[in-house]
Amino acid sequence: NGYEPGRTNQIPGAKIMELGKKAKPISPEEMAAVHHALESPIRRNMLILMNQGILTVPDVAKAAGGKMLQYQLHRLELAGLIELEGDRIILTEAGVAYGELVKKEKELGGADRI
């Protein structure tokens, strides 16, 4: 399945994913951008899908819908959660961390708008 024990930039059972270079946000401005990006249930769902291995723009469009897709991806990129290289999506360290967080919130029912 592509999982290699000991590598920290992948999810068990998912395809090997390249980890982006952007570290977790530290400044208040960076945190505000992340919070704005995660306000949208569409973007939270997209981040969950990306953390599950859906890492191309066409695949995200199929799974999450294409409505305002470029805008949604741009918001995630501005927040430092993803990096875009053509149609390829690279999750950053922050994208992986926040993706796991919103997934857990969804599973626990705490993020009722997801």
C-alpha positions as CSV (number, residue, x, y, z in Angstrom):
1,N,0.0,0.0,0.0
2,G,3.0,2.3,0.0
3,Y,3.2,2.8,3.7
4,E,6.7,2.7,5.1
5,P,7.1,2.4,8.9
6,G,9.2,5.1,10.5
7,R,8.3,7.8,7.9
8,T,6.5,10.7,9.5
9,N,5.0,12.3,6.4
10,Q,2.4,9.7,5.6
11,I,-0.8,8.2,6.9
12,P,-1.0,4.4,7.4
13,G,-2.9,2.8,4.4
14,A,-2.5,5.9,2.2
15,K,-0.3,6.5,-0.7
16,I,3.1,7.9,0.1
17,M,2.7,11.6,0.2
18,E,5.2,14.3,-0.1
19,L,5.2,16.7,2.8
20,G,5.3,20.4,2.0
21,K,7.9,22.8,3.4
22,K,5.6,25.2,5.3
23,A,5.9,24.7,9.0
24,K,3.0,25.1,11.5
25,P,1.8,28.7,11.8
26,I,3.4,30.8,14.6
27,S,2.4,34.4,14.1
28,P,-1.1,35.8,14.8
29,E,-1.5,36.6,11.1
30,E,-0.7,33.0,10.1
31,M,-3.1,31.7,12.7
32,A,-5.9,34.1,11.5
33,A,-5.3,32.8,7.9
34,V,-5.6,29.2,9.1
35,H,-8.8,30.0,11.1
36,H,-10.3,31.7,8.1
37,A,-9.5,28.7,5.8
38,L,-11.0,26.2,8.3
39,E,-14.2,28.3,8.8
40,S,-15.6,26.7,5.6
41,P,-17.1,23.2,5.9
42,I,-16.1,22.7,2.2
43,R,-12.5,23.5,2.9
44,R,-12.5,21.3,6.1
45,N,-13.9,18.4,4.0
46,M,-11.3,19.0,1.3
47,L,-8.5,18.9,3.9
48,I,-9.8,15.6,5.2
49,L,-9.9,14.2,1.7
50,M,-6.4,15.4,1.1
51,N,-5.2,13.8,4.3
52,Q,-6.8,10.5,3.0
53,G,-4.6,10.6,-0.1
54,I,-6.7,12.6,-2.6
55,L,-3.9,14.8,-3.8
56,T,-4.7,16.1,-7.3
57,V,-7.0,19.0,-8.2
58,P,-9.2,16.8,-10.5
59,D,-9.6,14.2,-7.8
60,V,-10.6,16.8,-5.2
61,A,-13.1,18.3,-7.7
62,K,-14.7,14.8,-8.1
63,A,-14.8,14.1,-4.4
64,A,-15.7,17.5,-3.0
65,G,-17.3,19.2,-5.9
66,G,-16.0,21.7,-8.3
67,K,-17.9,24.8,-7.1
68,M,-15.4,27.6,-6.6
69,L,-12.7,25.0,-6.4
70,Q,-9.8,27.3,-7.3
71,Y,-11.0,29.8,-4.7
72,Q,-11.2,27.1,-2.0
73,L,-7.7,25.7,-2.9
74,H,-6.3,29.3,-2.9
75,R,-7.6,29.9,0.6
76,L,-6.0,26.6,1.8
77,E,-2.8,27.6,0.1
78,L,-2.8,31.1,1.6
79,A,-3.2,29.6,5.0
80,G,-0.1,27.4,4.4
81,L,-2.0,24.2,4.6
82,I,-1.3,23.1,1.1
83,E,1.1,23.8,-1.8
84,L,0.0,23.6,-5.4
85,E,2.3,22.4,-8.2
86,G,0.1,22.4,-11.3
87,D,-2.7,19.9,-10.6
88,R,-0.7,18.3,-7.8
89,I,-1.5,19.1,-4.1
90,I,1.2,18.8,-1.5
91,L,0.1,18.9,2.1
92,T,2.3,20.9,4.4
93,E,3.1,19.9,8.0
94,A,0.3,22.2,9.1
95,G,-2.1,20.7,6.5
96,V,-1.5,17.3,7.9
97,A,-1.9,18.4,11.5
98,Y,-5.0,20.5,10.9
99,G,-6.5,17.8,8.6
100,E,-6.2,15.2,11.4
101,L,-7.7,17.7,13.8
102,V,-10.8,18.4,11.7
103,K,-11.2,14.7,10.9
104,K,-11.3,13.9,14.7
105,E,-13.7,16.8,15.3
106,K,-16.0,15.4,12.6
107,E,-15.8,11.9,14.0
108,L,-16.6,13.1,17.4
109,G,-19.5,15.3,16.1
110,G,-17.9,18.4,17.5
111,A,-17.7,20.2,14.2
112,D,-21.3,20.0,13.3
113,R,-20.9,22.1,10.2
114,I,-18.4,19.8,8.6
